Amino acid sequence: MHKALLHLNHTLIKSLITEDDIVVDMTCGNGFDTEFLAQFSKHVYAFDIQIEALHNTKSRLSGYQNITFIHDSFEHVSNYIQDVKLYVFNLGYLPGGDKSVTTKKEITLKTIIELHEAIMKGSHIIIMSYVAHDEGLLEYTSLHNYFIEKKSYQIYETKALHYPLAPVVLWIQKKDSK
């Protein structure tokens, strides 16, 4: 079921970007999304607050020349990059890492609000939110409540109907986007 959502997420991403686009992996983790993005875009900026995550991903993806790794919180993305086609969030904790180090609803929502206001025409935000852990459910609920009021954007939500604790994918775009 998780693999099906990941496949759906990657199919969506591939349909939204081209080899000329700048994209951001807001939470690089073990680098699987970073690697996927690097195959289909001009350049990937990969953020993570955990040095372990960045080190593992850099080592695994050392053959790629179109990735910039940034040891910082995704909340500071606008300090590094502008004119981004796609922002990808994979919320939660580092798989195989310390589960007490997790994305937090306040920082995630603050970042999403800033991106939501600044996003350029034709840009997208994709969020994979893991509701099976406490902070993940809080993050998802705060994002859902925020986006439910936003009429100037198209917001799509995908989840596995029979698995209430399965990850939820949110796709956000301006109504006038491609």
C-alpha positions as CSV (number, residue, x, y, z in Angstrom):
1,M,0.0,0.0,0.0
2,H,2.8,2.4,0.8
3,K,4.6,1.5,-2.4
4,A,1.4,2.2,-4.3
5,L,1.3,5.7,-2.9
6,L,5.0,6.2,-3.5
7,H,4.5,5.1,-7.2
8,L,1.5,7.5,-7.5
9,N,3.6,10.3,-6.0
10,H,6.5,9.7,-8.4
11,T,4.2,9.5,-11.4
12,L,2.7,12.8,-10.4
13,I,6.1,14.4,-9.9
14,K,7.4,13.1,-13.2
15,S,4.4,14.6,-15.0
16,L,5.0,18.1,-13.4
17,I,8.7,18.6,-14.0
18,T,11.1,18.8,-17.0
19,E,14.9,18.6,-17.4
20,D,15.0,22.4,-17.3
21,D,13.4,22.7,-13.9
22,I,14.8,23.5,-10.5
23,V,13.3,21.4,-7.7
24,V,13.7,21.1,-4.0
25,D,13.6,18.0,-1.8
26,M,12.6,19.7,1.5
27,T,13.5,16.6,3.6
28,C,16.1,14.5,1.8
29,G,16.2,11.8,4.4
30,N,17.8,8.7,2.9
31,G,17.7,10.4,-0.6
32,F,15.3,8.3,-2.5
33,D,13.2,11.3,-3.5
34,T,16.3,13.3,-4.2
35,E,17.6,10.6,-6.5
36,F,14.2,10.4,-8.3
37,L,14.1,14.2,-8.7
38,A,17.7,14.4,-10.0
39,Q,16.9,12.0,-12.8
40,F,14.2,14.3,-14.3
41,S,15.2,17.9,-13.4
42,K,18.0,20.3,-14.1
43,H,19.0,20.7,-10.4
44,V,17.8,19.5,-7.0
45,Y,18.4,21.3,-3.7
46,A,18.2,18.8,-0.9
47,F,17.6,20.0,2.6
48,D,17.8,18.1,5.9
49,I,18.5,19.1,9.5
50,Q,20.2,15.8,10.3
51,I,23.8,15.6,9.3
52,E,23.4,11.7,9.2
53,A,20.7,12.0,6.5
54,L,22.8,14.3,4.4
55,H,25.9,12.2,4.8
56,N,24.1,9.0,3.8
57,T,22.4,10.6,0.8
58,K,25.6,12.3,-0.4
59,S,27.4,9.0,-0.2
60,R,24.7,7.1,-2.0
61,L,24.2,9.7,-4.7
62,S,27.9,10.7,-5.3
63,G,27.6,10.1,-9.0
64,Y,25.0,12.9,-9.5
65,Q,26.3,16.3,-10.4
66,N,23.0,18.2,-10.2
67,I,22.4,18.0,-6.5
68,T,23.2,20.7,-3.9
69,F,22.9,19.5,-0.3
70,I,22.0,22.0,2.4
71,H,22.3,21.3,6.1
72,D,19.5,23.5,7.3
73,S,15.8,23.4,8.1
74,F,13.4,23.6,5.1
75,E,11.9,26.7,6.8
76,H,14.9,28.6,5.4
77,V,14.5,27.5,1.8
78,S,13.8,31.1,0.6
79,N,17.3,32.1,1.8
80,Y,18.8,29.7,-0.7
81,I,16.6,29.4,-3.7
82,Q,14.0,31.3,-5.8
83,D,12.0,30.4,-8.9
84,V,11.4,26.7,-8.0
85,K,9.1,24.5,-10.0
86,L,8.5,21.9,-7.4
87,Y,8.8,21.6,-3.6
88,V,8.6,18.0,-2.3
89,F,8.0,17.3,1.4
90,N,8.3,13.8,2.9
91,L,7.3,14.6,6.5
92,G,8.0,12.7,9.6
93,Y,11.3,11.2,10.8
94,L,14.3,9.6,9.1
95,P,13.6,6.0,8.4
96,G,16.1,4.0,10.4
97,G,17.0,7.0,12.4
98,D,16.0,8.6,15.7
99,K,12.2,8.7,15.7
100,S,12.3,11.6,18.2
101,V,13.7,13.9,15.6
102,T,10.7,14.7,13.4
103,T,9.3,17.5,11.3
104,K,7.1,19.7,13.5
105,K,3.7,21.0,12.7
106,E,4.5,24.6,13.6
107,I,7.6,24.8,11.3
108,T,5.9,22.8,8.5
109,L,2.8,25.0,8.6
110,K,4.9,28.2,8.7
111,T,7.0,27.1,5.8
112,I,3.9,26.0,3.8
113,I,2.2,29.4,4.4
114,E,5.3,31.2,3.2
115,L,5.6,29.0,0.1
116,H,1.9,29.2,-0.5
117,E,2.1,33.0,-0.7
118,A,5.3,33.1,-2.8
119,I,4.8,30.2,-5.1
120,M,5.1,31.2,-8.8
121,K,2.7,30.4,-11.5
122,G,3.3,26.9,-12.7
123,S,4.9,25.8,-9.4
124,H,3.7,23.0,-7.2
125,I,4.0,21.7,-3.7
126,I,3.7,18.0,-3.0
127,I,3.6,16.7,0.6
128,M,3.7,13.1,1.8
129,S,2.3,13.2,5.3
130,Y,2.6,10.3,7.7
131,V,-0.4,10.2,10.0
132,A,0.6,7.0,11.9
133,H,2.7,8.8,14.4
134,D,1.5,11.6,16.8
135,E,3.4,14.5,15.3
136,G,2.5,13.4,11.8
137,L,-1.2,13.4,12.6
138,L,-0.8,16.9,14.1
139,E,1.0,18.1,11.0
140,Y,-1.5,16.6,8.6
141,T,-4.4,18.1,10.5
142,S,-2.9,21.6,10.6
143,L,-2.1,21.4,6.9
144,H,-5.6,20.1,6.0
145,N,-7.2,22.8,8.1
146,Y,-5.1,25.5,6.5
147,F,-5.7,24.4,2.9
148,I,-9.4,23.8,3.3
149,E,-9.8,27.6,3.3
150,K,-7.6,28.4,0.3
151,K,-9.9,28.9,-2.7
152,S,-7.2,30.4,-5.0
153,Y,-5.4,27.1,-5.1
154,Q,-6.2,23.6,-6.3
155,I,-5.5,21.1,-3.5
156,Y,-5.7,17.4,-4.1
157,E,-5.5,14.8,-1.4
158,T,-4.8,11.1,-2.0
159,K,-4.9,8.4,0.6
160,A,-5.7,4.7,0.9
161,L,-9.3,4.5,1.8
162,H,-9.2,1.3,3.8
163,Y,-6.0,2.1,5.7
164,P,-6.7,5.1,8.0
165,L,-3.0,5.3,9.1
166,A,-1.6,5.2,5.6
167,P,0.4,8.3,4.4
168,V,-1.6,11.1,2.8
169,V,-0.3,12.9,-0.4
170,L,-1.3,16.5,-0.8
171,W,-0.7,18.3,-4.1
172,I,-1.0,22.0,-4.1
173,Q,-1.0,24.3,-7.2
174,K,-2.3,27.7,-8.1
175,K,-5.6,27.6,-10.0
176,D,-3.9,29.4,-12.9
177,S,-1.0,26.8,-13.0
178,K,-0.4,24.5,-15.9
